[in-house]
Amino acid sequence: MLHHVTLHLARSKQFPEGSPRYGYEITAPLDPEGHLDQEEWSDKRACCRVRRFWAGEERHGVLVHRAGGSGGATWMIDYNQDRPGDEEAGYHLHQHRFVEGEYVTIEDDDGKPYTFQVVSVTPAELRKAEEHR
């Protein structure tokens, strides 16, 4: 099932309290334990969208899965599928659980890692229904 996941920048030296002004909204398939589901992604990849919000700026992309990389596979955010080099890689995203309170690390397109906290996870169908009210 597709879920809508919201991540906010976690505490760091630069942001001792973290920041809701920096983060991601990701629509992705999750298994019952909250892990990314590669098989479901294969069937619904066109629905796996990402919005990065960064202090007033936005970027929109897609969640992609590529063979190879550490652990045998890599999950990435691709902002322009026609242009290589603008992807942001998740750090061991195949091992992380997308459950409220958990932490996830994503590297920006320059390879700098940022840690985010999962602040909400809702079924995508429920989220879509709430937006139309």
N, CA, C and O atoms as a Tinker XYZ file with bonds, in Angstrom:
   532  protein
     1  N      0.837000   -1.176000    0.000000    73     2
     2  CA     0.000000    0.000000    0.000000    64     1     3
     3  C      0.887000    1.247000    0.000000    63     2     4     5
     4  O      1.930000    1.288000    0.653000    81     3
     5  N      0.454000    2.245000   -0.735000    73     3     6
     6  CA     1.188000    3.516000   -0.772000    64     5     7
     7  C      0.916000    4.326000    0.494000    63     6     8     9
     8  O     -0.201000    4.355000    1.011000    81     7
     9  N      1.964000    4.976000    0.972000    73     7    10
    10  CA     1.865000    5.828000    2.150000    64     9    11
    11  C      2.457000    7.194000    1.836000    63    10    12    13
    12  O      3.328000    7.338000    0.978000    81    11
    13  N      1.965000    8.176000    2.547000    73    11    14
    14  CA     2.512000    9.521000    2.461000    64    13    15
    15  C      3.355000    9.722000    3.715000    63    14    16    17
    16  O      2.843000    9.659000    4.833000    81    15
    17  N      4.652000    9.963000    3.521000    73    15    18
    18  CA     5.607000   10.088000    4.619000    64    17    19
    19  C      6.144000   11.518000    4.639000    63    18    20    21
    20  O      6.551000   12.052000    3.607000    81    19
    21  N      6.141000   12.129000    5.823000    73    19    22
    22  CA     6.711000   13.461000    5.974000    64    21    23
    23  C      7.947000   13.366000    6.861000    63    22    24    25
    24  O      7.905000   12.802000    7.954000    81    23
    25  N      9.052000   13.932000    6.364000    73    23    26
    26  CA    10.316000   13.971000    7.093000    64    25    27
    27  C     10.683000   15.421000    7.370000    63    26    28    29
    28  O     10.548000   16.279000    6.498000    81    27
    29  N     11.149000   15.694000    8.592000    73    27    30
    30  CA    11.664000   17.016000    8.937000    64    29    31
    31  C     13.117000   16.873000    9.350000    63    30    32    33
    32  O     13.526000   15.844000    9.889000    81    31
    33  N     13.892000   17.919000    9.092000    73    31    34
    34  CA    15.297000   17.919000    9.461000    64    33    35
    35  C     15.439000   17.658000   10.956000    63    34    36    37
    36  O     14.800000   18.315000   11.777000    81    35
    37  N     16.282000   16.692000   11.296000    73    35    38
    38  CA    16.492000   16.322000   12.695000    64    37    39
    39  C     17.491000   17.275000   13.350000    63    38    40    41
    40  O     18.098000   18.117000   12.687000    81    39
    41  N     17.645000   17.124000   14.655000    73    39    42
    42  CA    18.608000   17.946000   15.395000    64    41    43
    43  C     20.007000   17.763000   14.835000    63    42    44    45
    44  O     20.411000   16.661000   14.462000    81    43
    45  N     20.732000   18.867000   14.785000    73    43    46
    46  CA    22.116000   18.838000   14.320000    64    45    47
    47  C     22.842000   20.023000   14.958000    63    46    48    49
    48  O     22.237000   20.820000   15.676000    81    47
    49  N     24.119000   20.126000   14.693000    73    47    50
    50  CA    24.887000   21.255000   15.230000    64    49    51
    51  C     24.313000   22.575000   14.720000    63    50    52    53
    52  O     24.184000   23.541000   15.472000    81    51
    53  N     23.971000   22.602000   13.430000    73    51    54
    54  CA    23.432000   23.816000   12.822000    64    53    55
    55  C     21.996000   24.094000   13.277000    63    54    56    57
    56  O     21.592000   25.251000   13.389000    81    55
    57  N     21.222000   23.023000   13.539000    73    55    58
    58  CA    19.824000   23.150000   13.958000    64    57    59
    59  C     19.608000   22.323000   15.225000    63    58    60    61
    60  O     19.141000   21.187000   15.146000    81    59
    61  N     19.946000   22.884000   16.405000    73    59    62
    62  CA    19.867000   22.113000   17.654000    64    61    63
    63  C     18.468000   21.574000   17.968000    63    62    64    65
    64  O     18.338000   20.583000   18.685000    81    63
    65  N     17.436000   22.209000   17.445000    73    63    66
    66  CA    16.061000   21.751000   17.669000    64    65    67
    67  C     15.477000   21.068000   16.435000    63    66    68    69
    68  O     14.303000   20.696000   16.425000    81    67
    69  N     16.292000   20.904000   15.397000    73    67    70
    70  CA    15.763000   20.414000   14.135000    64    69    71
    71  C     15.013000   21.535000   13.449000    63    70    72    73
    72  O     15.039000   22.672000   13.919000    81    71
    73  N     14.338000   21.234000   12.333000    73    71    74
    74  CA    13.578000   22.290000   11.663000    64    73    75
    75  C     12.514000   21.708000   10.739000    63    74    76    77
    76  O     12.815000   20.892000    9.868000    81    75
    77  N     11.253000   22.137000   10.937000    73    75    78
    78  CA    10.189000   21.720000   10.020000    64    77    79
    79  C     10.219000   22.490000    8.694000    63    78    80    81
    80  O      9.415000   22.209000    7.804000    81    79
    81  N     11.135000   23.457000    8.551000    73    79    82
    82  CA    11.250000   24.214000    7.298000    64    81    83
    83  C     12.053000   23.460000    6.247000    63    82    84    85
    84  O     12.088000   23.857000    5.083000    81    83
    85  N     12.698000   22.371000    6.659000    73    83    86
    86  CA    13.533000   21.560000    5.765000    64    85    87
    87  C     13.047000   20.118000    5.842000    63    86    88    89
    88  O     12.959000   19.540000    6.925000    81    87
    89  N     12.734000   19.547000    4.692000    73    87    90
    90  CA    12.288000   18.161000    4.740000    64    89    91
    91  C     11.780000   17.647000    3.414000    63    90    92    93
    92  O     12.023000   18.219000    2.351000    81    91
    93  N     11.062000   16.543000    3.522000    73    91    94
    94  CA    10.539000   15.845000    2.347000    64    93    95
    95  C      9.132000   15.352000    2.624000    63    94    96    97
    96  O      8.779000   15.021000    3.756000    81    95
    97  N      8.348000   15.311000    1.578000    73    95    98
    98  CA     7.086000   14.574000    1.558000    64    97    99
    99  C      7.262000   13.518000    0.486000    63    98   100   101
   100  O      7.544000   13.831000   -0.670000    81    99
   101  N      7.094000   12.269000    0.877000    73    99   102
   102  CA     7.349000   11.147000   -0.022000    64   101   103
   103  C      6.125000   10.255000   -0.080000    63   102   104   105
   104  O      5.576000    9.879000    0.956000    81   103
   105  N      5.698000    9.916000   -1.282000    73   103   106
   106  CA     4.667000    8.897000   -1.457000    64   105   107
   107  C      5.384000    7.637000   -1.887000    63   106   108   109
   108  O      6.018000    7.593000   -2.941000    81   107
   109  N      5.273000    6.591000   -1.041000    73   107   110
   110  CA     6.041000    5.371000   -1.277000    64   109   111
   111  C      5.297000    4.156000   -0.747000    63   110   112   113
   112  O      4.487000    4.274000    0.172000    81   111
   113  N      5.569000    2.980000   -1.327000    73   111   114
   114  CA     4.975000    1.753000   -0.806000    64   113   115
   115  C      5.774000    1.252000    0.400000    63   114   116   117
   116  O      6.999000    1.150000    0.347000    81   115
   117  N      5.070000    0.945000    1.470000    73   115   118
   118  CA     5.709000    0.434000    2.680000    64   117   119
   119  C      5.110000   -0.923000    3.037000    63   118   120   121
   120  O      3.913000   -1.157000    2.874000    81   119
   121  N      5.970000   -1.803000    3.523000    73   119   122
   122  CA     5.464000   -3.098000    3.994000    64   121   123
   123  C      4.890000   -2.903000    5.401000    63   122   124   125
   124  O      4.991000   -1.803000    5.945000    81   123
   125  N      4.296000   -3.928000    6.003000    73   123   126
   126  CA     3.676000   -3.766000    7.331000    64   125   127
   127  C      4.638000   -3.304000    8.430000    63   126   128   129
   128  O      4.196000   -2.744000    9.433000    81   127
   129  N      5.937000   -3.527000    8.257000    73   127   130
   130  CA     6.914000   -3.080000    9.256000    64   129   131
   131  C      7.423000   -1.665000    8.981000    63   130   132   133
   132  O      8.190000   -1.126000    9.779000    81   131
   133  N      7.013000   -1.056000    7.870000    73   131   134
   134  CA     7.422000    0.310000    7.554000    64   133   135
   135  C      8.637000    0.413000    6.657000    63   134   136   137
   136  O      9.176000    1.506000    6.483000    81   135
   137  N      9.090000   -0.706000    6.074000    73   135   138
   138  CA    10.216000   -0.672000    5.137000    64   137   139
   139  C      9.718000   -0.391000    3.724000    63   138   140   141
   140  O      8.589000   -0.739000    3.376000    81   139
   141  N     10.562000    0.239000    2.913000    73   139   142
   142  CA    10.214000    0.429000    1.507000    64   141   143
   143  C     10.016000   -0.935000    0.863000    63   142   144   145
   144  O     10.798000   -1.858000    1.090000    81   143
   145  N      8.971000   -1.053000    0.062000    73   143   146
   146  CA     8.593000   -2.320000   -0.564000    64   145   147
   147  C      8.936000   -2.265000   -2.049000    63   146   148   149
   148  O      8.221000   -1.648000   -2.839000    81   147
   149  N     10.037000   -2.915000   -2.421000    73   147   150
   150  CA    10.520000   -2.857000   -3.799000    64   149   151
   151  C      9.530000   -3.476000   -4.778000    63   150   152   153
   152  O      9.330000   -2.943000   -5.870000    81   151
   153  N      8.922000   -4.570000   -4.414000    73   151   154
   154  CA     7.981000   -5.243000   -5.318000    64   153   155
   155  C      6.769000   -4.342000   -5.602000    63   154   156   157
   156  O      6.343000   -4.204000   -6.749000    81   155
   157  N      6.236000   -3.746000   -4.567000    73   155   158
   158  CA     5.100000   -2.825000   -4.725000    64   157   159
   159  C      5.526000   -1.587000   -5.519000    63   158   160   161
   160  O      4.765000   -1.079000   -6.343000    81   159
   161  N      6.753000   -1.106000   -5.265000    73   159   162
   162  CA     7.263000    0.049000   -6.015000    64   161   163
   163  C      7.284000   -0.259000   -7.511000    63   162   164   165
   164  O      6.934000    0.596000   -8.326000    81   163
   165  N      7.692000   -1.475000   -7.874000    73   163   166
   166  CA     7.746000   -1.856000   -9.293000    64   165   167
   167  C      6.384000   -1.710000   -9.957000    63   166   168   169
   168  O      6.295000   -1.324000  -11.122000    81   167
   169  N      5.331000   -2.016000   -9.220000    73   167   170
   170  CA     3.973000   -1.922000   -9.761000    64   169   171
   171  C      3.416000   -0.502000   -9.752000    63   170   172   173
   172  O      2.565000   -0.165000  -10.576000    81   171
   173  N      3.892000    0.335000   -8.823000    73   171   174
   174  CA     3.286000    1.661000   -8.641000    64   173   175
   175  C      4.290000    2.800000   -8.726000    63   174   176   177
   176  O      4.075000    3.870000   -8.157000    81   175
   177  N      5.387000    2.566000   -9.437000    73   175   178
   178  CA     6.459000    3.576000   -9.462000    64   177   179
   179  C      5.985000    4.934000   -9.957000    63   178   180   181
   180  O      6.526000    5.953000   -9.529000    81   179
   181  N      5.000000    4.986000  -10.839000    73   179   182
   182  CA     4.512000    6.272000  -11.354000    64   181   183
   183  C      3.859000    7.111000  -10.256000    63   182   184   185
   184  O      3.747000    8.329000  -10.395000    81   183
   185  N      3.431000    6.476000   -9.174000    73   183   186
   186  CA     2.790000    7.187000   -8.064000    64   185   187
   187  C      3.768000    7.582000   -6.968000    63   186   188   189
   188  O      3.389000    8.278000   -6.027000    81   187
   189  N      5.005000    7.154000   -7.074000    73   187   190
   190  CA     5.998000    7.374000   -6.015000    64   189   191
   191  C      6.686000    8.712000   -6.224000    63   190   192   193
   192  O      7.745000    8.796000   -6.846000    81   191
   193  N      6.077000    9.733000   -5.704000    73   191   194
   194  CA     6.523000   11.114000   -5.891000    64   193   195
   195  C      7.199000   11.650000   -4.639000    63   194   196   197
   196  O      6.971000   11.158000   -3.533000    81   195
   197  N      8.037000   12.672000   -4.830000    73   195   198
   198  CA     8.754000   13.302000   -3.727000    64   197   199
   199  C      8.675000   14.812000   -3.888000    63   198   200   201
   200  O      8.827000   15.348000   -4.985000    81   199
   201  N      8.436000   15.479000   -2.775000    73   199   202
   202  CA     8.530000   16.945000   -2.723000    64   201   203
   203  C      9.540000   17.284000   -1.653000    63   202   204   205
   204  O      9.383000   16.920000   -0.487000    81   203
   205  N     10.581000   17.987000   -2.065000    73   203   206
   206  CA    11.589000   18.453000   -1.113000    64   205   207
   207  C     11.295000   19.916000   -0.826000    63   206   208   209
   208  O     11.202000   20.722000   -1.752000    81   207
   209  N     11.149000   20.268000    0.448000    73   207   210
   210  CA    10.960000   21.673000    0.819000    64   209   211
   211  C     12.165000   22.100000    1.645000    63   210   212   213
   212  O     12.557000   21.430000    2.600000    81   211
   213  N     12.735000   23.223000    1.254000    73   211   214
   214  CA    14.011000   23.654000    1.814000    64   213   215
   215  C     13.984000   25.155000    2.028000    63   214   216   217
   216  O     14.388000   25.915000    1.148000    81   215
   217  N     13.513000   25.590000    3.189000    73   215   218
   218  CA    13.453000   27.011000    3.552000    64   217   219
   219  C     12.792000   27.858000    2.469000    63   218   220   221
   220  O     13.361000   28.852000    2.018000    81   219
   221  N     11.614000   27.469000    2.063000    73   219   222
   222  CA    10.860000   28.238000    1.083000    64   221   223
   223  C     11.038000   27.807000   -0.356000    63   222   224   225
   224  O     10.267000   28.231000   -1.218000    81   223
   225  N     12.027000   26.980000   -0.646000    73   223   226
   226  CA    12.222000   26.474000   -2.008000    64   225   227
   227  C     11.678000   25.049000   -2.090000    63   226   228   229
   228  O     11.690000   24.309000   -1.107000    81   227
   229  N     11.210000   24.686000   -3.256000    73   227   230
   230  CA    10.683000   23.341000   -3.476000    64   229   231
   231  C     11.319000   22.703000   -4.690000    63   230   232   233
   232  O     11.653000   23.372000   -5.668000    81   231
   233  N     11.480000   21.390000   -4.603000    73   231   234
   234  CA    11.892000   20.571000   -5.754000    64   233   235
   235  C     10.967000   19.371000   -5.772000    63   234   236   237
   236  O     10.604000   18.836000   -4.724000    81   235
   237  N     10.591000   18.955000   -6.964000    73   235   238
   238  CA     9.720000   17.798000   -7.116000    64   237   239
   239  C     10.451000   16.729000   -7.908000    63   238   240   241
   240  O     11.125000   17.022000   -8.896000    81   239
   241  N     10.312000   15.489000   -7.466000    73   239   242
   242  CA    10.974000   14.385000   -8.136000    64   241   243
   243  C     10.232000   13.086000   -7.926000    63   242   244   245
   244  O      9.075000   13.065000   -7.507000    81   243
   245  N     10.919000   12.009000   -8.225000    73   243   246
   246  CA    10.340000   10.675000   -8.090000    64   245   247
   247  C     11.280000    9.801000   -7.262000    63   246   248   249
   248  O     12.493000   10.011000   -7.239000    81   247
   249  N     10.696000    8.824000   -6.591000    73   247   250
   250  CA    11.461000    7.837000   -5.853000    64   249   251
   251  C     11.838000    6.721000   -6.820000    63   250   252   253
   252  O     10.971000    6.143000   -7.476000    81   251
   253  N     13.124000    6.422000   -6.908000    73   251   254
   254  CA    13.579000    5.374000   -7.825000    64   253   255
   255  C     14.401000    4.339000   -7.060000    63   254   256   257
   256  O     15.011000    4.632000   -6.032000    81   255
   257  N     14.395000    3.145000   -7.586000    73   255   258
   258  CA    15.164000    2.035000   -7.025000    64   257   259
   259  C     16.113000    1.557000   -8.100000    63   258   260   261
   260  O     15.702000    1.282000   -9.227000    81   259
   261  N     17.388000    1.458000   -7.751000    73   259   262
   262  CA    18.385000    1.008000   -8.716000    64   261   263
   263  C     19.134000   -0.177000   -8.144000    63   262   264   265
   264  O     19.457000   -0.213000   -6.956000    81   263
   265  N     19.404000   -1.139000   -9.000000    73   263   266
   266  CA    20.185000   -2.302000   -8.579000    64   265   267
   267  C     21.609000   -1.866000   -8.276000    63   266   268   269
   268  O     22.090000   -0.866000   -8.808000    81   267
   269  N     22.274000   -2.618000   -7.422000    73   267   270
   270  CA    23.657000   -2.300000   -7.062000    64   269   271
   271  C     23.708000   -1.395000   -5.859000    63   270   272   273
   272  O     22.681000   -1.124000   -5.237000    81   271
   273  N     24.880000   -0.931000   -5.529000    73   271   274
   274  CA    25.047000   -0.080000   -4.362000    64   273   275
   275  C     25.219000   -0.902000   -3.110000    63   274   276   277
   276  O     25.235000   -2.132000   -3.158000    81   275
   277  N     25.347000   -0.214000   -1.978000    73   275   278
   278  CA    25.538000   -0.928000   -0.717000    64   277   279
   279  C     24.280000   -1.715000   -0.381000    63   278   280   281
   280  O     23.163000   -1.212000   -0.510000    81   279
   281  N     24.472000   -2.929000    0.041000    73   279   282
   282  CA    23.334000   -3.779000    0.362000    64   281   283
   283  C     22.669000   -4.361000   -0.859000    63   282   284   285
   284  O     21.646000   -5.034000   -0.733000    81   283
   285  N     23.217000   -4.126000   -2.043000    73   283   286
   286  CA    22.668000   -4.715000   -3.258000    64   285   287
   287  C     21.669000   -3.846000   -3.996000    63   286   288   289
   288  O     21.248000   -4.199000   -5.098000    81   287
   289  N     21.277000   -2.718000   -3.418000    73   287   290
   290  CA    20.313000   -1.852000   -4.092000    64   289   291
   291  C     20.389000   -0.450000   -3.498000    63   290   292   293
   292  O     20.853000   -0.267000   -2.373000    81   291
   293  N     19.937000    0.522000   -4.251000    73   291   294
   294  CA    19.962000    1.909000   -3.806000    64   293   295
   295  C     18.618000    2.562000   -4.104000    63   294   296   297
   296  O     18.103000    2.469000   -5.218000    81   295
   297  N     18.065000    3.215000   -3.107000    73   295   298
   298  CA    16.883000    4.049000   -3.292000    64   297   299
   299  C     17.368000    5.476000   -3.458000    63   298   300   301
   300  O     18.238000    5.936000   -2.719000    81   299
   301  N     16.800000    6.175000   -4.432000    73   299   302
   302  CA    17.224000    7.545000   -4.705000    64   301   303
   303  C     16.005000    8.415000   -5.014000    63   302   304   305
   304  O     14.918000    7.926000   -5.320000    81   303
   305  N     16.234000    9.714000   -4.920000    73   303   306
   306  CA    15.255000   10.693000   -5.359000    64   305   307
   307  C     15.830000   11.311000   -6.615000    63   306   308   309
   308  O     16.939000   11.846000   -6.601000    81   307
   309  N     15.083000   11.240000   -7.696000    73   307   310
   310  CA    15.545000   11.762000   -8.981000    64   309   311
   311  C     14.663000   12.950000   -9.350000    63   310   312   313
   312  O     13.447000   12.817000   -9.493000    81   311
   313  N     15.293000   14.109000   -9.499000    73   311   314
   314  CA    14.555000   15.333000   -9.797000    64   313   315
   315  C     14.377000   15.589000  -11.283000    63   314   316   317
   316  O     13.478000   16.330000  -11.678000    81   315
   317  N     15.210000   14.996000  -12.101000    73   315   318
   318  CA    15.092000   15.164000  -13.540000    64   317   319
   319  C     15.604000   13.887000  -14.192000    63   318   320   321
   320  O     16.810000   13.705000  -14.357000    81   319
   321  N     14.696000   13.019000  -14.556000    73   319   322
   322  CA    15.087000   11.702000  -15.055000    64   321   323
   323  C     15.838000   11.760000  -16.373000    63   322   324   325
   324  O     16.456000   10.774000  -16.773000    81   323
   325  N     15.797000   12.890000  -17.052000    73   323   326
   326  CA    16.506000   13.029000  -18.321000    64   325   327
   327  C     17.943000   13.521000  -18.135000    63   326   328   329
   328  O     18.722000   13.548000  -19.088000    81   327
   329  N     18.291000   13.910000  -16.898000    73   327   330
   330  CA    19.616000   14.468000  -16.655000    64   329   331
   331  C     20.282000   13.733000  -15.489000    63   330   332   333
   332  O     19.817000   13.836000  -14.354000    81   331
   333  N     21.351000   13.004000  -15.751000    73   331   334
   334  CA    22.036000   12.324000  -14.653000    64   333   335
   335  C     22.784000   13.320000  -13.771000    63   334   336   337
   336  O     23.207000   14.382000  -14.226000    81   335
   337  N     22.936000   12.952000  -12.499000    73   335   338
   338  CA    23.739000   13.761000  -11.595000    64   337   339
   339  C     22.955000   14.615000  -10.626000    63   338   340   341
   340  O     23.563000   15.250000   -9.764000    81   339
   341  N     21.626000   14.667000  -10.719000    73   339   342
   342  CA    20.870000   15.491000   -9.782000    64   341   343
   343  C     20.154000   14.634000   -8.738000    63   342   344   345
   344  O     19.278000   15.128000   -8.028000    81   343
   345  N     20.517000   13.362000   -8.641000    73   343   346
   346  CA    19.852000   12.457000   -7.726000    64   345   347
   347  C     20.342000   12.666000   -6.293000    63   346   348   349
   348  O     21.478000   13.079000   -6.061000    81   347
   349  N     19.472000   12.376000   -5.355000    73   347   350
   350  CA    19.827000   12.364000   -3.942000    64   349   351
   351  C     19.669000   10.928000   -3.463000    63   350   352   353
   352  O     18.605000   10.327000   -3.610000    81   351
   353  N     20.724000   10.392000   -2.895000    73   351   354
   354  CA    20.707000    9.000000   -2.454000    64   353   355
   355  C     20.293000    8.902000   -0.997000    63   354   356   357
   356  O     20.685000    9.719000   -0.163000    81   355
   357  N     19.502000    7.894000   -0.712000    73   355   358
   358  CA    19.196000    7.588000    0.675000    64   357   359
   359  C     20.304000    6.710000    1.232000    63   358   360   361
   360  O     20.878000    5.896000    0.508000    81   359
   361  N     20.603000    6.867000    2.498000    73   359   362
   362  CA    21.642000    6.074000    3.127000    64   361   363
   363  C     21.004000    4.839000    3.753000    63   362   364   365
   364  O     20.362000    4.920000    4.800000    81   363
   365  N     21.187000    3.703000    3.103000    73   363   366
   366  CA    20.623000    2.420000    3.564000    64   365   367
   367  C     19.100000    2.502000    3.739000    63   366   368   369
   368  O     18.556000    1.939000    4.689000    81   367
   369  N     18.419000    3.193000    2.834000    73   367   370
   370  CA    16.962000    3.323000    2.976000    64   369   371
   371  C     16.257000    1.973000    2.970000    63   370   372   373
   372  O     15.172000    1.838000    3.534000    81   371
   373  N     16.866000    0.974000    2.336000    73   371   374
   374  CA    16.238000   -0.348000    2.319000    64   373   375
   375  C     16.205000   -0.972000    3.719000    63   374   376   377
   376  O     15.440000   -1.907000    3.955000    81   375
   377  N     17.018000   -0.470000    4.642000    73   375   378
   378  CA    17.051000   -1.003000    6.003000    64   377   379
   379  C     16.229000   -0.170000    6.980000    63   378   380   381
   380  O     15.816000   -0.680000    8.022000    81   379
   381  N     15.986000    1.082000    6.669000    73   379   382
   382  CA    15.285000    1.968000    7.593000    64   381   383
   383  C     13.790000    1.700000    7.601000    63   382   384   385
   384  O     13.203000    1.242000    6.621000    81   383
   385  N     13.203000    2.005000    8.745000    73   383   386
   386  CA    11.752000    1.905000    8.881000    64   385   387
   387  C     11.159000    3.308000    8.815000    63   386   388   389
   388  O     11.601000    4.219000    9.514000    81   387
   389  N     10.168000    3.460000    7.977000    73   387   390
   390  CA     9.464000    4.737000    7.871000    64   389   391
   391  C      8.284000    4.685000    8.834000    63   390   392   393
   392  O      7.140000    4.440000    8.452000    81   391
   393  N      8.616000    4.927000   10.099000    73   391   394
   394  CA     7.664000    4.895000   11.201000    64   393   395
   395  C      7.885000    6.173000   11.996000    63   394   396   397
   396  O      9.026000    6.597000   12.184000    81   395
   397  N      6.804000    6.792000   12.463000    73   395   398
   398  CA     6.937000    8.038000   13.211000    64   397   399
   399  C      7.973000    7.907000   14.315000    63   398   400   401
   400  O      7.969000    6.943000   15.080000    81   399
   401  N      8.870000    8.905000   14.385000    73   399   402
   402  CA     9.906000    8.939000   15.410000    64   401   403
   403  C     11.237000    8.361000   14.959000    63   402   404   405
   404  O     12.263000    8.633000   15.583000    81   403
   405  N     11.248000    7.563000   13.885000    73   403   406
   406  CA    12.484000    6.982000   13.376000    64   405   407
   407  C     13.273000    8.041000   12.599000    63   406   408   409
   408  O     12.744000    9.101000   12.262000    81   407
   409  N     14.540000    7.738000   12.323000    73   407   410
   410  CA    15.422000    8.659000   11.608000    64   409   411
   411  C     15.876000    8.055000   10.286000    63   410   412   413
   412  O     16.060000    6.843000   10.170000    81   411
   413  N     16.055000    8.930000    9.284000    73   411   414
   414  CA    16.454000    8.542000    7.939000    64   413   415
   415  C     17.508000    9.536000    7.469000    63   414   416   417
   416  O     17.389000   10.735000    7.726000    81   415
   417  N     18.536000    9.049000    6.785000    73   415   418
   418  CA    19.570000    9.936000    6.249000    64   417   419
   419  C     19.483000    9.972000    4.731000    63   418   420   421
   420  O     19.399000    8.933000    4.075000    81   419
   421  N     19.504000   11.181000    4.181000    73   419   422
   422  CA    19.476000   11.388000    2.730000    64   421   423
   423  C     20.628000   12.323000    2.382000    63   422   424   425
   424  O     20.846000   13.339000    3.043000    81   423
   425  N     21.358000   11.961000    1.336000    73   423   426
   426  CA    22.453000   12.808000    0.868000    64   425   427
   427  C     21.929000   13.738000   -0.212000    63   426   428   429
   428  O     21.198000   13.311000   -1.105000    81   427
   429  N     22.306000   15.021000   -0.132000    73   427   430
   430  CA    21.893000   15.950000   -1.187000    64   429   431
   431  C     22.667000   15.638000   -2.466000    63   430   432   433
   432  O     23.505000   14.737000   -2.478000    81   431
   433  N     22.396000   16.369000   -3.528000    73   431   434
   434  CA    23.037000   16.061000   -4.808000    64   433   435
   435  C     24.532000   16.347000   -4.802000    63   434   436   437
   436  O     25.227000   15.996000   -5.756000    81   435
   437  N     25.045000   16.981000   -3.738000    73   435   438
   438  CA    26.495000   17.165000   -3.575000    64   437   439
   439  C     27.113000   16.081000   -2.698000    63   438   440   441
   440  O     28.317000   16.093000   -2.439000    81   439
   441  N     26.277000   15.137000   -2.240000    73   439   442
   442  CA    26.765000   14.041000   -1.407000    64   441   443
   443  C     26.833000   14.351000    0.077000    63   442   444   445
   444  O     27.342000   13.536000    0.846000    81   443
   445  N     26.331000   15.517000    0.506000    73   443   446
   446  CA    26.335000   15.881000    1.924000    64   445   447
   447  C     25.142000   15.206000    2.611000    63   446   448   449
   448  O     24.003000   15.383000    2.180000    81   447
   449  N     25.396000   14.428000    3.686000    73   447   450
   450  CA    24.296000   13.729000    4.359000    64   449   451
   451  C     23.540000   14.629000    5.339000    63   450   452   453
   452  O     24.141000   15.436000    6.048000    81   451
   453  N     22.237000   14.478000    5.366000    73   451   454
   454  CA    21.365000   15.150000    6.322000    64   453   455
   455  C     20.486000   14.086000    6.965000    63   454   456   457
   456  O     20.027000   13.159000    6.297000    81   455
   457  N     20.256000   14.226000    8.262000    73   455   458
   458  CA    19.401000   13.285000    8.968000    64   457   459
   459  C     18.036000   13.920000    9.191000    63   458   460   461
   460  O     17.928000   15.082000    9.583000    81   459
   461  N     17.004000   13.137000    8.935000    73   459   462
   462  CA    15.620000   13.585000    9.056000    64   461   463
   463  C     14.866000   12.664000    9.999000    63   462   464   465
   464  O     15.178000   11.479000   10.119000    81   463
   465  N     13.871000   13.229000   10.664000    73   463   466
   466  CA    13.002000   12.422000   11.509000    64   465   467
   467  C     11.666000   12.234000   10.799000    63   466   468   469
   468  O     11.127000   13.167000   10.203000    81   467
   469  N     11.148000   11.024000   10.872000    73   467   470
   470  CA     9.823000   10.736000   10.316000    64   469   471
   471  C      8.801000   11.338000   11.272000    63   470   472   473
   472  O      8.705000   10.922000   12.427000    81   471
   473  N      8.034000   12.324000   10.789000    73   471   474
   474  CA     7.055000   12.994000   11.654000    64   473   475
   475  C      5.624000   12.537000   11.393000    63   474   476   477
   476  O      4.757000   12.710000   12.250000    81   475
   477  N      5.363000   11.955000   10.219000    73   475   478
   478  CA     4.030000   11.393000    9.982000    64   477   479
   479  C      4.080000   10.366000    8.860000    63   478   480   481
   480  O      4.872000   10.469000    7.923000    81   479
   481  N      3.210000    9.375000    8.987000    73   479   482
   482  CA     3.030000    8.338000    7.975000    64   481   483
   483  C      1.532000    8.056000    7.907000    63   482   484   485
   484  O      0.929000    7.625000    8.889000    81   483
   485  N      0.935000    8.304000    6.736000    73   483   486
   486  CA    -0.496000    8.035000    6.559000    64   485   487
   487  C     -0.715000    7.290000    5.250000    63   486   488   489
   488  O      0.029000    7.490000    4.290000    81   487
   489  N     -1.730000    6.434000    5.203000    73   487   490
   490  CA    -2.041000    5.792000    3.915000    64   489   491
   491  C     -2.330000    6.865000    2.868000    63   490   492   493
   492  O     -3.046000    7.826000    3.148000    81   491
   493  N     -1.782000    6.708000    1.674000    73   491   494
   494  CA    -1.928000    7.722000    0.619000    64   493   495
   495  C     -3.380000    7.947000    0.251000    63   494   496   497
   496  O     -3.769000    9.078000   -0.040000    81   495
   497  N     -4.194000    6.899000    0.256000    73   495   498
   498  CA    -5.601000    7.051000   -0.095000    64   497   499
   499  C     -6.313000    7.931000    0.914000    63   498   500   501
   500  O     -7.130000    8.770000    0.534000    81   499
   501  N     -6.011000    7.751000    2.213000    73   499   502
   502  CA    -6.611000    8.564000    3.260000    64   501   503
   503  C     -6.175000   10.005000    3.107000    63   502   504   505
   504  O     -6.996000   10.916000    3.220000    81   503
   505  N     -4.907000   10.223000    2.856000    73   503   506
   506  CA    -4.361000   11.577000    2.693000    64   505   507
   507  C     -5.053000   12.287000    1.531000    63   506   508   509
   508  O     -5.421000   13.456000    1.642000    81   507
   509  N     -5.229000   11.570000    0.406000    73   507   510
   510  CA    -5.867000   12.172000   -0.768000    64   509   511
   511  C     -7.304000   12.557000   -0.450000    63   510   512   513
   512  O     -7.763000   13.624000   -0.857000    81   511
   513  N     -8.020000   11.701000    0.273000    73   511   514
   514  CA    -9.415000   11.998000    0.644000    64   513   515
   515  C     -9.490000   13.219000    1.538000    63   514   516   517
   516  O    -10.390000   14.043000    1.379000    81   515
   517  N     -8.539000   13.354000    2.498000    73   515   518
   518  CA    -8.526000   14.506000    3.389000    64   517   519
   519  C     -8.252000   15.807000    2.650000    63   518   520   521
   520  O     -8.784000   16.852000    3.024000    81   519
   521  N     -7.435000   15.759000    1.610000    73   519   522
   522  CA    -7.108000   16.967000    0.854000    64   521   523
   523  C     -8.299000   17.471000    0.048000    63   522   524   525
   524  O     -8.360000   18.657000   -0.278000    81   523
   525  N     -9.250000   16.592000   -0.281000    73   523   526
   526  CA   -10.397000   17.001000   -1.099000    64   525   527
   527  C    -11.573000   17.486000   -0.241000    63   526   528   529
   528  O    -12.613000   17.851000   -0.789000    81   527
   529  N    -11.433000   17.499000    1.072000    73   527   530
   530  CA   -12.532000   17.968000    1.937000    64   529   531
   531  C    -12.581000   19.456000    1.984000    63   530   532
   532  O    -13.438000   20.025000    2.661000    81   531
